Amino acid sequence: MKFLFLASWVILLVLSAFIALGSVGSLIQGYSKSDETISRDYSTVQMKEQGGDEAFKAFKARRVTAATWALAYALLAIVVTLVPYRRGEQWAWWALFVAIGLSQILSMARAITVGTTTGAGTAGVLLAFTLLGLMAGAPRMFGNKLAAARVD
C-alpha cells in the first residue's frame, strides 16, 4: 500500500507540474507579439483583419487571464499534494478531486455546450491522470473508514 500511495502523490505532483508548465507556455504565447492559429481555420491575423486591433487585444488578454488562473491553481495543487495530501489528510484528496477533476469535466463539456472539441482531449487526459492518482491514494485516505465499516 505504501508504493500505491507513493505512486498516487507522484502522479498528482507531476500532473500539477505539467499544468503549471503549460500555463507558463500559454502566458508566454499570450504576451508575445507573434501571430498564432486559434483553430484549424482561423488565425489571429484573420482576427485583426475582421475584428480590428481591439478584438485581437481582447483575445490575448483573455488568454493571459486564463493562463494566470491555471498557473495559480496548478501551484496550489502542487502545495496541497506535497503537504496535506502526503500527510493523508482527507480534505486534500477531496480538494484535488474537486479542483482538478471538476474543472476538467467542465472543460470537456465544450464539446456539447460550445460545439467544439478543440482542447477537450487535453482535458480528458488531465482528468484521466487525476482520477488515476486519486484512486491510487484512496486506500490510504479512506482505508480506516472502510475497515471500520466492514467491522460494523
C-alpha positions as CSV (number, residue, x, y, z in Angstrom):
1,M,0.0,0.0,0.0
2,K,3.0,2.3,0.6
3,F,4.0,2.0,-3.1
4,L,0.5,2.7,-4.2
5,F,0.3,5.9,-2.2
6,L,3.8,7.0,-3.4
7,A,2.6,6.5,-7.0
8,S,-0.5,8.5,-6.1
9,W,1.1,11.6,-4.9
10,V,3.9,11.4,-7.5
11,I,1.3,11.2,-10.3
12,L,-0.6,14.2,-8.9
13,L,2.6,16.2,-8.4
14,V,3.8,15.5,-12.0
15,L,0.3,16.3,-13.3
16,S,0.2,19.6,-11.4
17,A,3.7,20.5,-12.6
18,F,2.7,19.8,-16.2
19,I,-0.3,22.1,-15.8
20,A,1.9,24.8,-14.4
21,L,4.4,24.4,-17.3
22,G,1.5,24.5,-19.8
23,S,0.2,27.6,-18.2
24,V,3.6,29.3,-18.4
25,G,3.7,28.4,-22.1
26,S,0.3,29.9,-22.6
27,L,1.4,33.1,-20.7
28,I,4.4,33.4,-23.0
29,Q,2.2,33.0,-26.0
30,G,-0.3,35.5,-24.7
31,Y,2.4,38.1,-24.0
32,S,4.2,37.5,-27.3
33,K,3.7,39.6,-30.4
34,S,3.7,36.6,-32.7
35,D,0.7,35.5,-34.7
36,E,-0.9,32.2,-33.8
37,T,-3.5,29.8,-35.0
38,I,-6.7,30.0,-33.0
39,S,-8.2,26.9,-34.7
40,R,-7.5,24.9,-37.8
41,D,-9.2,27.5,-40.0
42,Y,-8.7,30.8,-38.1
43,S,-5.7,32.8,-37.0
44,T,-5.0,36.0,-35.1
45,V,-4.1,37.6,-38.4
46,Q,-7.6,37.0,-39.6
47,M,-9.0,38.2,-36.2
48,K,-7.1,41.5,-36.7
49,E,-8.4,41.9,-40.2
50,Q,-12.0,41.1,-39.4
51,G,-12.4,42.4,-35.8
52,G,-9.7,45.0,-35.6
53,D,-6.9,45.5,-33.2
54,E,-9.2,45.7,-30.1
55,A,-10.6,42.2,-30.8
56,F,-7.1,40.9,-31.1
57,K,-6.1,42.6,-27.8
58,A,-9.2,41.2,-26.0
59,F,-8.4,37.7,-27.3
60,K,-4.8,38.0,-26.0
61,A,-6.0,39.4,-22.6
62,R,-8.4,36.6,-22.2
63,R,-5.7,34.1,-22.9
64,V,-3.4,35.7,-20.3
65,T,-6.1,35.8,-17.7
66,A,-6.9,32.1,-18.2
67,A,-3.2,31.2,-18.1
68,T,-2.7,33.0,-14.8
69,W,-5.6,31.3,-13.2
70,A,-4.5,27.9,-14.4
71,L,-1.0,28.7,-13.1
72,A,-2.4,29.7,-9.7
73,Y,-4.4,26.6,-9.3
74,A,-1.5,24.4,-10.5
75,L,0.8,25.9,-7.9
76,L,-1.8,25.4,-5.2
77,A,-2.3,21.8,-6.3
78,I,1.5,21.3,-6.0
79,V,1.5,22.6,-2.4
80,V,-1.6,20.6,-1.4
81,T,-0.1,17.5,-2.9
82,L,3.3,18.0,-1.2
83,V,2.0,18.8,2.3
84,P,-1.5,17.8,3.4
85,Y,-2.1,15.1,0.8
86,R,1.1,13.3,1.6
87,R,0.2,13.5,5.3
88,G,-3.0,11.6,4.5
89,E,-5.5,14.5,5.2
90,Q,-8.8,13.5,3.5
91,W,-9.8,17.1,2.8
92,A,-6.7,17.4,0.5
93,W,-8.0,14.3,-1.5
94,W,-11.4,15.9,-1.9
95,A,-9.9,19.4,-2.7
96,L,-7.8,17.9,-5.6
97,F,-10.7,15.9,-6.8
98,V,-13.0,18.9,-7.0
99,A,-10.4,21.4,-8.2
100,I,-8.7,19.4,-10.9
101,G,-11.4,16.9,-11.7
102,L,-14.4,19.2,-11.9
103,S,-12.5,21.8,-13.9
104,Q,-11.6,19.2,-16.5
105,I,-15.1,17.9,-16.7
106,L,-16.3,21.4,-17.3
107,S,-13.6,21.9,-19.9
108,M,-14.7,18.8,-21.7
109,A,-18.3,20.0,-21.7
110,R,-17.3,22.4,-24.5
111,A,-18.0,19.6,-27.0
112,I,-21.7,19.7,-26.1
113,T,-22.2,23.3,-25.0
114,V,-20.0,25.2,-27.4
115,G,-19.9,22.6,-30.2
116,T,-16.1,22.2,-30.5
117,T,-13.8,19.5,-29.4
118,T,-10.7,21.7,-29.6
119,G,-8.9,21.3,-26.3
120,A,-11.2,18.7,-24.9
121,G,-8.7,15.9,-25.5
122,T,-6.2,17.6,-23.2
123,A,-8.9,18.0,-20.5
124,G,-9.7,14.3,-20.9
125,V,-6.1,13.3,-20.4
126,L,-5.7,15.5,-17.4
127,L,-8.9,14.1,-15.9
128,A,-7.8,10.5,-16.5
129,F,-4.4,11.1,-14.7
130,T,-6.2,12.9,-11.9
131,L,-8.5,10.0,-11.3
132,L,-5.6,7.5,-11.6
133,G,-3.6,9.4,-9.0
134,L,-6.6,9.9,-6.7
135,M,-7.8,6.3,-6.9
136,A,-4.3,5.1,-6.1
137,G,-4.4,7.2,-3.0
138,A,-7.9,6.3,-2.0
139,P,-6.9,3.1,0.1
140,R,-4.6,5.2,2.3
141,M,-7.0,8.1,2.6
142,F,-10.2,6.1,3.2
143,G,-8.8,2.7,4.3
144,N,-9.5,3.1,8.0
145,K,-13.1,4.2,7.4
146,L,-13.6,1.2,5.0
147,A,-12.2,-1.2,7.5
148,A,-14.4,0.2,10.3
149,A,-17.5,0.0,8.1
150,R,-16.7,-3.7,7.5
151,V,-16.5,-4.4,11.2
152,D,-19.8,-2.8,11.9
